[in-house]
Amino acid sequence: MLRYAKSGLASASAAVAVLAAVTIPVAAQGWEPSKPVEFIVPAGTGGGADQMARFVQGVVAKHTLMKQPMVVINKPGGAGAEGFLDIKGASKDPHKIVITLSNLFTTPLRDGGTLQLEGVDTHRHAGT
């Protein structure tokens, strides 16, 4: 029981850190979403990334941190590649954000390096 409580506390702390990292720079710039924000989860429902995204979604809604809703969208195909490709294709859309775990770095290794994410050197970061 204590193990799960510590795990939940660690998850909540991480979510708050992620939320701060997303909202503080945005607030400093004065940007405000003009349509719903899509929170892409490159994994199935119920896993760690999904739970974290839904926690952040709940905090944003509860404390009215945005005027527009945040919508969690799961894209689990290809060990997360489907979600990453969606984000890559929307790189200029500030209304899409992604939450991920280590599969951001390991999926390109698994698929032989065919998934290229601009600005992310996945091979250098894998294993660190």
C-alpha positions, 0 to 999 in steps of 0.5 A: 500500500505504501509503495503505491502511495509513494508511486502516486506521489511521485506521479503527481509531483512529475505531473505538476512539474510537467504542468509548470513547464508547459504553463509558465513559459506560455503565461510569460509570453501571453499566449492563450489557446484559441481552440481546444488543446490536444494532449497526444498520448503515444500509448494506449489508455490506462498506462502511465503516460495516459494517467499522467496526461489525464491528471494534468488535464484534470488540474488544468480544468479544476484550476481554470488554467486555460479558457479552452479545454484540454483533450487527451487523445491516445494514439498507441500504434507502432509502439508510439510512432503513430502519436509521434508522427501526429505531433511531427506533422503538427509541429507548427500547431501550438494546440497540440502537445505530447506526453511521453515516456522512454519510447520517444527514444527507443521507438526509432531504435526499434524501427531501424531509425526510419522515424526521424523527429526534427530536433531530437537526436534519439540515438544519442539520448537512448540509454542515458 
